[in-house]
Amino acid sequence: MVAIIILAAGQGTRMVSDLPKILHPLGGKAMIHHVMDTALALQAAEPNGQTVVVISPTLDEQAVKGDRSVITAVQSKPLGTGDAVKAGLNALKETPKTVLVLCGDTPLLEVDSLARVIEQHLEYPTPCITVVGMRPENPSHYGRIVTDASGKIDRIIEYRDASDEEHSISLCNSGVIVANGPLLEHLISKLTPQNEAGEYYLTDIVTLARKEGVDSWVVELPAETLQGINTRVDLSVAENALQCRWRHRFMKQGVTLTDPSSVFFCYDTQIGRDVTIGPNVTFGPGVKIGDRVRILPNCHIEKSVLGNEVTVGPFAHLREGVELGNQVSIGNFVELKSTRMGSNAKAKHLTYLGNATIGENVNIGAGTITCNHNGFVKSPTTIGHNAYVGSNSCLVAPVSIGAGAIVAAGSVVSEDVPEDALAIARERQENKPGWATTFRSRYK
């Protein structure tokens, strides 16, 4: 049985934020949820695997867990990583055979990489400790891993305690550790405080293990997958790394990105085959796109489902609750919210459609607005199949326009329109011959 302990009790003061560090979003999802989802995916094949998230007393347990099946343990005082692991072990129902320790602020970890680390750990003579190392371009304030001539770990030194010579070591500690469960419990119980704050360093278990004749090993992973987040700058670097990962994945799956660096995806974006996405497109959560769709430049889409062969944009905004049937066309400066459009329907220019159900083959003219909110409640607009709404029309909800009906341009429709009827709701035009000439001569 493999148990996973995620350390997430840090205060994150360098974020300079009222929002706890681990809840800051990355690709539309809190960074701690990235780590938790990776841990749960890693344990999918473990029938009795448990995941424990160690939090501080100030954190909202439900906000951290969400709908995930994890155990939470509270580290009552900030006494270091060793004390946090102790709190995590105490929350487990039984001593696991293997324990994987992760950090809640390293959201770029991947399941396959961690699985290889555990596999490698199980191949070493037991009991033992496996530390995940990395070689970042900028070692910054990471702890250093010191190895002996045989390649075994001699000790791990916190950056603040390292000498100038030790600072020159390129092999850095990532914070990810795998250990045999009983061994970890034993070593954690022997930790002693290592600074004025009375903190217990998890990394000191390597030194304790060595004194007892137990070996520790290093498995290296790419530094970019192990980046920790402590500042807003770190957050932006991680966001860019995650977006690059997603862009490459979608392009390998058959999506064309004409300017990949300007397209931003969300953690749950789903895209079909032969989709083309132009520059400056942003996807919020809950987007599902069918096949052969074209998203033109400068669009924002969230919580929307698009069928096959749909065209959107440029400069379109699809908000929550939008469903577009096959071959729907949404043009420039069109905004949709809580609206369903049947196949082959069109809204090509300067239009707002909210709380609307629109049938097949409907054409919505430029400047059309569904007036769906009266200041207190939102009401629906229904438009039947094959209807035509002329330009600059206001549809005052609740209102229904029958199948095949036509709404004349410039109409304010506040009553239902029967099928195949013509609705004209505007003042009658009056022409005054010669009036313009008299008007101009008056000012001359």
RODO-2510 file (C-alpha; in nm, 4 decimals, decimal comma):
residues 444
     n   res          X          Y          Z
     1     m     0,0000     0,0000     0,0000
     2     v     0,1287     0,3463    -0,0959
     3     a     0,0168     0,6424     0,1108
     4     i     0,0686     0,9984    -0,0122
     5     i     0,1202     1,2913     0,2237
     6     i     0,0854     1,6383     0,0730
     7     l     0,2402     1,9203     0,2739
     8     a     0,0166     2,2266     0,2417
     9     a     0,0379     2,4058     0,5752
    10     g     0,2788     2,6820     0,4703
    11     q     0,1623     3,0403     0,5186
    12     g     0,2723     3,1645     0,1753
    13     t     0,3409     3,5187     0,2957
    14     r     0,5535     3,5994    -0,0097
    15     m     0,2403     3,5870    -0,2261
    16     v     0,1282     3,9067    -0,0482
    17     s    -0,2343     3,7950    -0,0693
    18     d    -0,5443     3,7437     0,1406
    19     l    -0,5961     3,4164    -0,0492
    20     p    -0,3937     3,1235     0,0891
    21     k    -0,1064     3,0382    -0,1431
    22     i    -0,2186     2,6855    -0,2230
    23     l    -0,5602     2,8120    -0,3375
    24     h    -0,4221     3,0484    -0,6005
    25     p    -0,5491     2,9346    -0,9420
    26     l    -0,3294     2,7850    -1,2091
    27     g    -0,4886     2,7021    -1,5418
    28     g    -0,8314     2,7578    -1,3835
    29     k    -0,7704     2,5253    -1,0859
    30     a    -0,6168     2,5854    -0,7423
    31     m    -0,2542     2,4743    -0,7303
    32     i    -0,3243     2,2341    -0,4411
    33     h    -0,5966     2,0691    -0,6495
    34     h    -0,3422     2,0019    -0,9259
    35     v    -0,1249     1,8203    -0,6723
    36     m    -0,4194     1,6344    -0,5200
    37     d    -0,5515     1,5209    -0,8582
    38     t    -0,2051     1,3944    -0,9523
    39     a    -0,1848     1,2035    -0,6239
    40     l    -0,5308     1,0502    -0,6670
    41     a    -0,4537     0,9497    -1,0264
    42     l    -0,1310     0,7891    -0,9065
    43     q    -0,3275     0,5892    -0,6510
    44     a    -0,6013     0,4828    -0,8904
    45     a    -0,4520     0,1330    -0,9057
    46     e    -0,3991     0,1170    -0,5284
    47     p    -0,7014    -0,0536    -0,3669
    48     n    -0,6154     0,0735    -0,0169
    49     g    -0,4133     0,3833    -0,0976
    50     q    -0,4742     0,6942     0,1107
    51     t    -0,3944     1,0585     0,0445
    52     v    -0,3480     1,2962     0,3378
    53     v    -0,3291     1,6735     0,2959
    54     v    -0,1631     1,8523     0,5867
    55     i    -0,3043     2,2017     0,6365
    56     s    -0,2759     2,4848     0,8863
    57     p    -0,5574     2,5702     1,1325
    58     t    -0,6349     2,8870     0,9358
    59     l    -0,7229     2,7036     0,6149
    60     d    -1,0791     2,6136     0,5189
    61     e    -1,0785     2,2325     0,5023
    62     q    -1,3610     2,2178     0,2506
    63     a    -1,1978     2,4751     0,0230
    64     v    -0,8825     2,2626     0,0204
    65     k    -1,0549     1,9274    -0,0356
    66     g    -1,3307     2,0289    -0,2736
    67     d    -1,5079     1,7105    -0,3814
    68     r    -1,1953     1,4945    -0,3567
    69     s    -1,1704     1,1835    -0,1401
    70     v    -0,8727     1,2802     0,0704
    71     i    -0,7964     1,2941     0,4420
    72     t    -0,7018     1,6263     0,5994
    73     a    -0,4657     1,6608     0,8937
    74     v    -0,4035     1,9847     1,0784
    75     q    -0,0535     2,0925     1,1747
    76     s    -0,1466     2,2989     1,4783
    77     k     0,1806     2,4949     1,4898
    78     p     0,4231     2,5740     1,2040
    79     l     0,7055     2,3532     1,3278
    80     g     0,8547     2,2553     0,9924
    81     t     0,8233     1,9841     0,7314
    82     g     0,9196     1,7030     0,9665
    83     d     0,6396     1,7931     1,2066
    84     a     0,3967     1,8234     0,9131
    85     v     0,4800     1,4702     0,7962
    86     k     0,4294     1,3483     1,1521
    87     a     0,0776     1,5000     1,1478
    88     g     0,0121     1,3257     0,8148
    89     l     0,1298     0,9877     0,9439
    90     n    -0,0897     1,0229     1,2522
    91     a    -0,3941     1,0701     1,0274
    92     l    -0,3409     0,7374     0,8484
    93     k    -0,5459     0,4395     0,9600
    94     e    -0,2431     0,2082     0,9533
    95     t     0,1261     0,2242     0,8758
    96     p     0,1644     0,1961     0,5005
    97     k     0,4334    -0,0055     0,3281
    98     t     0,5462     0,2990     0,1290
    99     v     0,4968     0,6733     0,1803
   100     l     0,5316     0,9391    -0,0880
   101     v     0,5697     1,2955     0,0403
   102     l     0,4700     1,5787    -0,1958
   103     c     0,4571     1,9556    -0,1600
   104     g     0,1284     2,1379    -0,2109
   105     d     0,2979     2,4181    -0,4031
   106     t     0,4521     2,2026    -0,6809
   107     p     0,1546     2,1727    -0,9195
   108     l     0,3479     2,0696    -1,2326
   109     l     0,4217     1,7156    -1,1136
   110     e     0,3105     1,4410    -1,3529
   111     v     0,1687     1,0985    -1,2733
   112     d     0,4053     0,9023    -1,4984
   113     s     0,7146     1,0640    -1,3458
   114     l     0,6056     0,9925    -0,9897
   115     a     0,5144     0,6360    -1,0809
   116     r     0,8692     0,5851    -1,2124
   117     v     1,0132     0,7271    -0,8895
   118     i     0,8112     0,4828    -0,6786
   119     e     0,9059     0,1959    -0,9095
   120     q     1,2727     0,2859    -0,8765
   121     h     1,2401     0,3153    -0,4965
   122     l     1,0960    -0,0354    -0,4734
   123     e     1,3971    -0,1718    -0,6640
   124     y     1,6463    -0,0435    -0,4047
   125     p     1,7375    -0,2661    -0,1071
   126     t     1,4865    -0,2133     0,1714
   127     p     1,4452    -0,0300     0,3942
   128     c     1,5635     0,2892     0,2226
   129     i     1,4810     0,6478     0,1368
   130     t     1,4527     0,7902    -0,2156
   131     v     1,4858     1,1640    -0,2657
   132     v     1,3817     1,3316    -0,5893
   133     g     1,6521     1,5707    -0,7051
   134     m     1,6669     1,8296    -0,9804
   135     r     1,9141     2,0655    -1,1470
   136     p     1,7371     2,3992    -1,2051
   137     e     1,9034     2,6719    -1,4111
   138     n     1,8635     2,9040    -1,1141
   139     p     1,9147     2,7031    -0,7925
   140     s     1,7924     3,0031    -0,5963
   141     h     1,7245     2,9011    -0,2362
   142     y     1,6780     2,5277    -0,2836
   143     g     1,8509     2,2896    -0,0456
   144     r     2,1488     2,0985    -0,1822
   145     i     2,1923     1,7189    -0,1970
   146     v     2,5393     1,5989    -0,1033
   147     t     2,6335     1,2504    -0,2266
   148     d     2,9320     1,0303    -0,1482
   149     a     3,1641     0,8567    -0,3915
   150     s     2,9194     0,5666    -0,4381
   151     g     2,6338     0,7993    -0,5323
   152     k     2,4405     0,7518    -0,2104
   153     i     2,3121     1,0599    -0,0301
   154     d     2,5328     1,1753     0,2533
   155     r     2,3097     1,4620     0,3641
   156     i     2,0692     1,7315     0,2490
   157     i     2,1577     2,0865     0,3493
   158     e     1,9042     2,3687     0,3693
   159     y     2,0180     2,6669     0,1660
   160     r     2,0434     2,8929     0,4693
   161     d     2,2750     2,6443     0,6407
   162     a     2,4969     2,5680     0,3409
   163     s     2,8502     2,6992     0,2900
   164     d     2,9600     2,8839    -0,0235
   165     e     3,1180     2,5624    -0,1504
   166     e     2,7947     2,3708    -0,0922
   167     h     2,5990     2,6435    -0,2715
   168     s     2,7947     2,5533    -0,5841
   169     i     2,6401     2,2031    -0,5878
   170     s     2,3967     2,1800    -0,8796
   171     l     2,1899     1,8885    -0,7439
   172     c     1,8973     2,0380    -0,5509
   173     n     1,6295     1,8952    -0,3252
   174     s     1,2799     1,9093    -0,4737
   175     g     1,0956     1,8269    -0,1507
   176     v     0,9614     1,4980    -0,2920
   177     i     1,0608     1,1951    -0,0857
   178     v     0,9667     0,8259    -0,0929
   179     a     1,0329     0,6087     0,2124
   180     n     0,9318     0,2809     0,3675
   181     g     0,6428     0,3518     0,6036
   182     p     0,7790     0,1937     0,9249
   183     l     1,1217     0,3468     0,8618
   184     l     0,9713     0,6922     0,8104
   185     e     0,7686     0,6705     1,1320
   186     h     1,0810     0,5644     1,3222
   187     l     1,3005     0,8427     1,1827
   188     i     1,0357     1,1131     1,2251
   189     s     1,0115     1,0228     1,5940
   190     k     1,3853     1,0859     1,6312
   191     l     1,3936     1,4331     1,4718
   192     t     1,5059     1,7258     1,6852
   193     p     1,4550     2,1023     1,6320
   194     q     1,7157     2,2608     1,4061
   195     n     1,6689     2,6356     1,4490
   196     e     1,5510     2,9068     1,6884
   197     a     1,1920     2,8627     1,5713
   198     g     1,2035     2,5000     1,6877
   199     e     1,1378     2,3600     1,3392
   200     y     1,1874     1,9955     1,2483
   201     y     1,3418     1,9417     0,9042
   202     l     1,2156     1,6401     0,7094
   203     t     1,5451     1,6293     0,5208
   204     d     1,7285     1,5376     0,8441
   205     i     1,5883     1,1852     0,8185
   206     v     1,8587     1,1171     0,5571
   207     t     2,1333     1,1865     0,8121
   208     l     1,9539     0,9836     1,0799
   209     a     1,9069     0,6939     0,8391
   210     r     2,2733     0,6967     0,7413
   211     k     2,3759     0,6726     1,1078
   212     e     2,1611     0,3602     1,1352
   213     g     2,3108     0,2028     0,8236
   214     v     2,0102     0,2770     0,6006
   215     d     2,0873     0,4071     0,2504
   216     s     1,9266     0,7032     0,0738
   217     w     1,9211     0,7395    -0,3043
   218     v     1,8552     1,0140    -0,5594
   219     v     1,6228     0,9955    -0,8560
   220     e     1,6429     1,3023    -1,0797
   221     l     1,3465     1,4546    -1,2597
   222     p     1,3311     1,7591    -1,4909
   223     a     1,3438     2,0786    -1,2871
   224     e     1,0526     2,2359    -1,4746
   225     t     0,8129     1,9710    -1,3400
   226     l     0,9264     2,0278    -0,9817
   227     q     0,9092     2,4048    -0,9626
   228     g     0,7788     2,5312    -0,6313
   229     i     0,5590     2,8409    -0,6114
   230     n     0,6335     3,1009    -0,3472
   231     t     0,5724     3,4319    -0,5259
   232     r     0,3502     3,5749    -0,7986
   233     v     0,6496     3,5553    -1,0311
   234     d     0,6751     3,1821    -0,9639
   235     l     0,3018     3,1535    -1,0303
   236     s     0,3357     3,3195    -1,3710
   237     v     0,6287     3,0931    -1,4640
   238     a     0,4267     2,7854    -1,3662
   239     e     0,1234     2,9100    -1,5610
   240     n     0,3365     2,9511    -1,8719
   241     a     0,4867     2,6037    -1,8293
   242     l     0,1428     2,4482    -1,7862
   243     q     0,0007     2,6307    -2,0890
   244     c     0,2970     2,5200    -2,3030
   245     r     0,2333     2,1615    -2,1942
   246     w    -0,1351     2,1852    -2,2899
   247     r    -0,0647     2,3590    -2,6218
   248     h     0,1720     2,0841    -2,7303
   249     r    -0,0738     1,8174    -2,6198
   250     f    -0,3608     1,9667    -2,8221
   251     m    -0,1476     2,0164    -3,1328
   252     k    -0,0355     1,6533    -3,1130
   253     q    -0,4046     1,5576    -3,0932
   254     g    -0,4907     1,7354    -3,4202
   255     v    -0,5666     2,0959    -3,3174
   256     t    -0,4193     2,3832    -3,5187
   257     l    -0,2994     2,6840    -3,3179
   258     t    -0,1968     2,9648    -3,5511
   259     d    -0,0199     3,1507    -3,2681
   260     p     0,0230     2,9003    -2,9839
   261     s     0,1785     3,1386    -2,7314
   262     s    -0,1307     3,3631    -2,7306
   263     v    -0,3876     3,0858    -2,6694
   264     f    -0,4745     2,9989    -2,3099
   265     f    -0,6486     2,6781    -2,2072
   266     c    -0,8114     2,5610    -1,8854
   267     y    -0,7476     2,2384    -1,6978
   268     d    -1,0676     2,0759    -1,8322
   269     t    -1,0768     2,2068    -2,1914
   270     q    -1,1900     1,9401    -2,4387
   271     i    -1,1291     1,9840    -2,8132
   272     g    -1,2109     1,7579    -3,1074
   273     r    -1,0174     1,6940    -3,4279
   274     d    -0,9273     1,9386    -3,7031
   275     v    -1,0137     2,2409    -3,4912
   276     t    -0,8415     2,5696    -3,5779
   277     i    -0,7855     2,8322    -3,3077
   278     g    -0,6645     3,1816    -3,3932
   279     p    -0,4546     3,4210    -3,1865
   280     n    -0,5560     3,5689    -2,8502
   281     v    -0,8191     3,3109    -2,7584
   282     t    -0,8853     3,2285    -2,3927
   283     f    -1,0772     2,9263    -2,2648
   284     g    -1,2271     2,9360    -1,9165
   285     p    -1,3501     2,6249    -1,7352
   286     g    -1,6126     2,3897    -1,8731
   287     v    -1,5490     2,4190    -2,2489
   288     k    -1,6136     2,1266    -2,4842
   289     i    -1,5563     2,1717    -2,8576
   290     g    -1,6542     1,9342    -3,1364
   291     d    -1,4757     1,8540    -3,4639
   292     r    -1,3833     2,0928    -3,7471
   293     v    -1,4591     2,4036    -3,5415
   294     r    -1,2994     2,7411    -3,6170
   295     i    -1,2328     2,9855    -3,3333
   296     l    -1,1250     3,3154    -3,4867
   297     p    -0,9003     3,5671    -3,3067
   298     n    -0,9736     3,7485    -2,9803
   299     c    -1,2492     3,5279    -2,8356
   300     h    -1,3266     3,4321    -2,4758
   301     i    -1,5175     3,1076    -2,4179
   302     e    -1,6200     2,9481    -2,0886
   303     k    -1,8720     2,6870    -1,9673
   304     s    -1,9911     2,6279    -2,3224
   305     v    -2,0448     2,3292    -2,5513
   306     l    -1,9843     2,3685    -2,9248
   307     g    -2,0971     2,1129    -3,1841
   308     n    -1,9209     2,0206    -3,5067
   309     e    -1,8279     2,2687    -3,7803
   310     v    -1,9094     2,5715    -3,5664
   311     t    -1,7491     2,9101    -3,6359
   312     v    -1,6955     3,1619    -3,3560
   313     g    -1,5512     3,5117    -3,3744
   314     p    -1,3566     3,7211    -3,4125
   315     f    -1,4135     3,9139    -3,0879
   316     a    -1,6903     3,6884    -2,9563
   317     h    -1,7720     3,6154    -2,5925
   318     l    -1,9422     3,2893    -2,4982
   319     r    -2,0360     3,2858    -2,1296
   320     e    -2,1738     3,0102    -1,9088
   321     g    -2,4580     2,7904    -2,0277
   322     v    -2,4041     2,8230    -2,4042
   323     e    -2,4800     2,5254    -2,6293
   324     l    -2,4220     2,5566    -3,0043
   325     g    -2,5477     2,2938    -3,2478
   326     n    -2,3636     2,1809    -3,5573
   327     q    -2,2699     2,4459    -3,8167
   328     v    -2,3732     2,7384    -3,5985
   329     s    -2,2033     3,0666    -3,6885
   330     i    -2,1256     3,3288    -3,4237
   331     g    -1,9670     3,6446    -3,5590
   332     n    -1,7790     3,9500    -3,4400
   333     f    -1,8789     4,1285    -3,1198
   334     v    -2,1479     3,8751    -3,0333
   335     e    -2,2063     3,7783    -2,6702
   336     l    -2,4033     3,4728    -2,5617
   337     k    -2,5084     3,3607    -2,2145
   338     s    -2,7347     3,0721    -2,1086
   339     t    -2,8381     3,0289    -2,4719
   340     r    -2,8967     2,7245    -2,6905
   341     m    -2,8789     2,7551    -3,0688
   342     g    -2,9942     2,4841    -3,3083
   343     s    -2,7929     2,3641    -3,6050
   344     n    -2,7133     2,6124    -3,8798
   345     a    -2,8348     2,9111    -3,6756
   346     k    -2,6488     3,2388    -3,7201
   347     a    -2,5762     3,5521    -3,5202
   348     k    -2,3099     3,7288    -3,7212
   349     h    -2,2741     4,0826    -3,5849
   350     l    -2,3009     4,3010    -3,2740
   351     t    -2,5555     4,0937    -3,0848
   352     y    -2,6390     3,9906    -2,7273
   353     l    -2,8415     3,6743    -2,6705
   354     g    -2,9129     3,5756    -2,3100
   355     n    -3,1473     3,3125    -2,1634
   356     a    -3,2575     3,2212    -2,5147
   357     t    -3,3547     2,9009    -2,6917
   358     i    -3,3061     2,9388    -3,0653
   359     g    -3,4135     2,6819    -3,3236
   360     e    -3,2473     2,5512    -3,6354
   361     n    -3,1745     2,7703    -3,9397
   362     v    -3,2513     3,0907    -3,7505
   363     n    -3,0851     3,4114    -3,8669
   364     i    -3,0306     3,6817    -3,6057
   365     g    -2,9655     4,0237    -3,7592
   366     a    -2,6972     4,2696    -3,6522
   367     g    -2,7587     4,4631    -3,3319
   368     t    -3,0245     4,2272    -3,1945
   369     i    -3,0653     4,2144    -2,8172
   370     t    -3,2654     3,9831    -2,5963
   371     c    -3,3819     4,2074    -2,3121
   372     n    -3,3765     3,9252    -2,0591
   373     h    -3,3405     4,1144    -1,7299
   374     n    -3,5904     4,3588    -1,5803
   375     g    -3,3727     4,4517    -1,2856
   376     f    -3,5062     4,1695    -1,0672
   377     v    -3,5452     3,8469    -1,2652
   378     k    -3,4198     3,7002    -1,5921
   379     s    -3,6785     3,5755    -1,8395
   380     p    -3,6493     3,3496    -2,1451
   381     t    -3,6725     3,4204    -2,5156
   382     t    -3,7737     3,1380    -2,7513
   383     i    -3,7245     3,1535    -3,1277
   384     g    -3,8613     2,8745    -3,3470
   385     h    -3,6979     2,7006    -3,6412
   386     n    -3,6390     2,8974    -3,9633
   387     a    -3,7298     3,2327    -3,8061
   388     y    -3,5614     3,5566    -3,9112
   389     v    -3,4923     3,8478    -3,6775
   390     g    -3,4105     4,1748    -3,8529
   391     s    -3,1273     4,4042    -3,7535
   392     n    -3,1470     4,6364    -3,4530
   393     s    -3,4326     4,4467    -3,2904
   394     c    -3,5017     4,4253    -2,9179
   395     l    -3,6759     4,1095    -2,7953
   396     v    -3,8312     4,1906    -2,4569
   397     a    -3,8500     3,8715    -2,2531
   398     p    -4,0459     3,6705    -2,1742
   399     v    -4,1347     3,6420    -2,5400
   400     s    -4,1731     3,3716    -2,8036
   401     i    -4,1216     3,4011    -3,1779
   402     g    -4,2829     3,1229    -3,3748
   403     a    -4,1237     2,9010    -3,6353
   404     g    -4,0830     3,0688    -3,9733
   405     a    -4,1761     3,4126    -3,8371
   406     i    -4,0025     3,7322    -3,9452
   407     v    -3,9264     4,0263    -3,7197
   408     a    -3,8865     4,3497    -3,9129
   409     a    -3,5657     4,5445    -3,8611
   410     g    -3,5734     4,7998    -3,5803
   411     s    -3,8606     4,6329    -3,3936
   412     v    -3,9124     4,6222    -3,0172
   413     v    -4,0985     4,2927    -2,9721
   414     s    -4,2756     4,2569    -2,6396
   415     e    -4,5569     4,0194    -2,7403
   416     d    -4,5431     3,6656    -2,8788
   417     v    -4,5182     3,6339    -3,2581
   418     p    -4,7177     3,3511    -3,4244
   419     e    -4,5616     3,1078    -3,6680
   420     d    -4,4942     3,2441    -4,0183
   421     a    -4,6092     3,5932    -3,9135
   422     l    -4,4416     3,9279    -3,9769
   423     a    -4,3888     4,1352    -3,6617
   424     i    -4,3403     4,5103    -3,7031
   425     a    -4,3032     4,6966    -3,3752
   426     r    -4,1823     5,0490    -3,4541
   427     e    -4,3183     5,3991    -3,5217
   428     r    -4,4651     5,4588    -3,8677
   429     q    -4,2306     5,6546    -4,0925
   430     e    -4,3363     6,0037    -4,2001
   431     n    -4,1654     6,1907    -4,4871
   432     k    -4,1879     6,5741    -4,5178
   433     p    -4,0936     6,6865    -4,8718
   434     g    -3,8534     6,9813    -4,8858
   435     w    -3,8047     6,9980    -4,5087
   436     a    -3,4273     6,9384    -4,5282
   437     t    -3,3766     7,2310    -4,7698
   438     t    -3,5724     7,4671    -4,5421
   439     f    -3,3749     7,3444    -4,2398
   440     r    -3,0362     7,4100    -4,4003
   441     s    -3,1334     7,7527    -4,5344
   442     r    -3,2436     7,8566    -4,1830
   443     y    -2,8887     7,8144    -4,0528
   444     k    -2,7238     7,9852    -4,3509
***
